Structure formats: structure tokens, C-alpha cells
Amino acid sequence: MTETPPWALQAVLFDMDGTLVDSEKLWQVALDDLAAHFGGVLSAPTRAAMVGTNMAVSMRLFHDDLGLGDDLLTSQHLLETRVKELFTLELPWRLGAQELLHEVRAAGVPTALVTATHRHVVEVMLPTLGAEHFDVVVTGDEVTHSKPHPEPYLTAASLLGVDPTRCVAIEDSPTGAAAAEAAGCTVLAVPSEVVVPPGERRTIRDSLTGVDLPYLRGLLT
């Protein structure tokens, strides 16, 4: 019997917004609409700081930026309602993402969707992504600590029954990359809206075009 090499790829863990689908631009539309609802304009630095964070952090940043009070839940409800409307109209894939996801699944490699977005919003997106493409889905409201904490990726690895150090996590934000690295994963970063700085276990590309399963396996060696 051939022994499995210690660097063999056990699973691929995909972030969602900005990684698989180019949805950060739709979040921007929804955030701009929400800011206009309150009679303000969201600043570019605050918007950049929101990318990859959980909803609670994003709403706190939003309220602080616009000088609003502490009713974060109302803002969250308005934002998520609007973004779900946008997602039902358009949800474009990022370049190379759909092809890579299909190849990984066809090869039988376990996969997880690991996102800071809440479950009820993710459910709107899954028909486009294909729920059948993921063995497990970990959302931001299903963990105690969201990204950049490693819990989301550790949870995904545990549910899949794999070693996180033998997983490749695909991310688009510094927050997500930090979470995956802290969990022990090797990171492939494809920045969308914000720059992802270099890291010890990070490979950074402009897109997923040309990325295939042998390439992912090579990242672990």
C-alpha cells in the first residue's frame, strides 16, 4: 500500500464574498444605499476596513463613520434585506473560481464554504454557487468568533475530519487570510477590493484563472 505523503491535500476551504463571487461590489451598493437612508456617505477607508469582517464589526464601523447611535440591529436588517435583493438579480463569479470549484469537486476533494456572511444571506447565494459543491458550510453567525479568529476555519476542518495544516484556504481579504493562517492552513489569496499583504504561508495571485488542483497540491509541498 502506498503511504499518503504528509503534505497531501486533504481539503480546499473557500471564502465566498470577493473570492468565489464578485459580491463585494454589491455589498458596496447596499452600504451606499444604507448610508443615503441615514443622510450620509460612507467613507472609503471605513468601507475598506469592513471587507472580510463579521456583521457586528461592520455595523459598528458603519455607525461610527456616519455618527449614528447604537441601533446596529436595525441597520443590519436594512443592509441584509437590500443585499439579498441585489444577490437575486446578479451574482457574478470571479475569474477562474467556478472552473476551479468544479475541478476540485470532480476530483472528490472535500470542500467547505467558510464565510463571515450570515446563514440567511448565504442561502440566497447558494443556488448560484451550487450547494452540492460544498461538504460543509460555516457562516459568520454559526461561530462564536468570526474572522480574523481561526475558529471558522478550525470548525470547517473539524466538520470535514481533516487536518487544517493539510488544507488550502482561498481568500480575498487580509482578515480572512489571517484567520486561515491562524488555523494552520496554507493560503491562496486573490485580492478583490483591498490589498492582501504577503505572509509566511500565503501565495498571492490576481485571480484564480489558471489555478487547478495540481497547483493547489503544489502549494502544500
KAFENFEN-V272053 format. One record per residue. N is the residue number from 1. SS is DSSP state (hx for helix, st for strand, lp for the rest). OMEGA is omega in degrees with one decimal (999 if undefined). BURIAL is + if it has 16 or more other ideal C-beta (glycine too) atoms within 10 Angstrom, else -. Layout:
BEGIN
n;ss;omega;burial
N;SS;OMEGA;BURIAL
N;SS;OMEGA;BURIAL
END
This chain:
BEGIN
n;ss;omega;burial
1;lp;179.4;-
2;lp;-179.5;-
3;lp;178.1;-
4;lp;-179.4;-
5;lp;-175.2;-
6;lp;-179.6;-
7;lp;-176.4;-
8;lp;179.8;-
9;lp;-179.5;+
10;lp;-179.4;+
11;st;173.4;+
12;st;-175.2;+
13;st;-173.7;+
14;st;162.2;+
15;lp;-176.3;+
16;lp;-174.6;+
17;st;177.9;+
18;lp;-179.0;+
19;lp;176.1;+
20;lp;-179.2;+
21;st;-177.8;+
22;lp;-172.3;+
23;lp;-178.9;+
24;hx;178.3;+
25;hx;177.8;-
26;hx;172.2;+
27;hx;178.5;+
28;hx;177.7;+
29;hx;-178.9;-
30;hx;178.1;+
31;hx;176.8;+
32;hx;177.4;-
33;hx;-179.9;-
34;hx;178.1;+
35;hx;179.0;+
36;hx;176.9;-
37;hx;179.9;-
38;lp;177.9;-
39;lp;-177.8;-
40;lp;177.8;-
41;lp;179.5;-
42;lp;-178.4;+
43;lp;-180.0;-
44;hx;178.8;-
45;hx;179.0;-
46;hx;177.5;+
47;hx;179.5;+
48;hx;-180.0;-
49;hx;-178.6;+
50;hx;-172.3;+
51;lp;177.9;+
52;lp;-178.1;+
53;lp;177.5;+
54;lp;-173.1;+
55;hx;-178.7;+
56;hx;178.7;-
57;hx;-179.4;+
58;hx;-179.1;+
59;hx;175.9;+
60;hx;177.3;-
61;hx;-179.9;+
62;hx;-178.5;+
63;hx;178.9;+
64;hx;-177.7;-
65;hx;-177.3;+
66;hx;179.5;+
67;lp;-179.5;-
68;lp;179.9;+
69;lp;-172.2;-
70;lp;179.9;-
71;lp;-176.0;-
72;hx;-175.4;+
73;hx;177.1;-
74;hx;178.0;-
75;hx;179.0;+
76;hx;-180.0;+
77;hx;179.6;-
78;hx;-178.5;-
79;hx;-176.6;+
80;hx;176.0;+
81;hx;179.9;-
82;hx;-175.9;+
83;hx;176.5;+
84;hx;174.7;-
85;hx;-179.3;-
86;hx;-177.8;+
87;hx;178.0;+
88;hx;-179.8;-
89;hx;-175.0;-
90;lp;176.2;-
91;lp;-174.4;+
92;lp;175.1;-
93;st;168.6;+
94;lp;-174.7;+
95;lp;176.4;-
96;lp;-173.2;+
97;hx;-177.6;+
98;hx;-179.8;+
99;hx;179.4;-
100;hx;180.0;+
101;hx;179.6;+
102;hx;-179.3;-
103;hx;179.9;+
104;hx;-179.4;+
105;hx;-179.1;+
106;hx;179.4;-
107;lp;178.7;-
108;lp;178.0;-
109;lp;179.2;+
110;st;-179.1;+
111;st;173.6;+
112;st;169.9;+
113;st;-174.3;+
114;st;-171.0;+
115;lp;175.1;+
116;lp;179.1;+
117;lp;-177.7;+
118;lp;-173.2;+
119;hx;-174.4;-
120;hx;174.4;-
121;hx;178.3;+
122;hx;-178.9;+
123;hx;176.9;-
124;hx;-175.9;+
125;hx;-174.3;+
126;hx;176.5;-
127;hx;176.1;-
128;hx;-178.5;+
129;hx;-175.1;+
130;lp;-178.8;-
131;hx;-178.3;-
132;hx;-178.8;-
133;hx;-175.2;+
134;lp;176.1;+
135;lp;177.2;+
136;st;175.6;+
137;st;178.3;+
138;st;-177.0;+
139;lp;-173.5;+
140;hx;-179.9;+
141;hx;-179.5;-
142;hx;175.9;-
143;lp;178.3;+
144;lp;-178.7;-
145;lp;179.5;-
146;lp;177.7;+
147;lp;17.0;+
148;lp;174.8;+
149;lp;-178.0;+
150;lp;-173.5;+
151;hx;-179.6;+
152;hx;-179.2;+
153;hx;175.0;+
154;hx;177.9;+
155;hx;179.5;+
156;hx;179.9;+
157;hx;179.5;+
158;hx;179.7;-
159;hx;178.3;-
160;hx;-177.1;+
161;lp;-178.1;-
162;lp;177.1;+
163;lp;-178.6;-
164;hx;179.6;+
165;hx;177.3;-
166;hx;177.0;+
167;st;168.9;+
168;st;175.9;+
169;st;-179.2;+
170;st;-171.2;+
171;st;177.9;+
172;lp;-174.2;+
173;lp;174.7;+
174;hx;-179.9;+
175;hx;180.0;+
176;hx;178.5;+
177;hx;178.7;+
178;hx;179.3;+
179;hx;-179.1;+
180;hx;178.4;+
181;hx;-179.8;+
182;hx;177.3;+
183;lp;179.1;+
184;lp;-178.3;+
185;lp;165.7;+
186;st;-171.6;+
187;st;167.1;+
188;st;-176.6;+
189;st;175.8;+
190;lp;-174.0;+
191;lp;177.4;+
192;lp;-175.3;+
193;lp;-178.3;+
194;lp;-179.7;+
195;lp;172.9;-
196;lp;-177.7;+
197;lp;177.2;-
198;lp;177.3;-
199;lp;-174.2;-
200;lp;-177.9;-
201;lp;-179.0;+
202;st;166.9;+
203;st;-175.1;+
204;st;178.6;-
205;lp;178.3;-
206;lp;-179.2;-
207;lp;177.0;-
208;lp;176.0;+
209;lp;-179.3;-
210;lp;177.1;-
211;lp;178.2;+
212;lp;-176.3;-
213;hx;175.4;+
214;hx;178.5;-
215;hx;179.5;-
216;hx;178.9;+
217;hx;-179.8;-
218;hx;179.3;-
219;hx;-178.4;+
220;lp;-176.5;+
221;lp;999;-
END
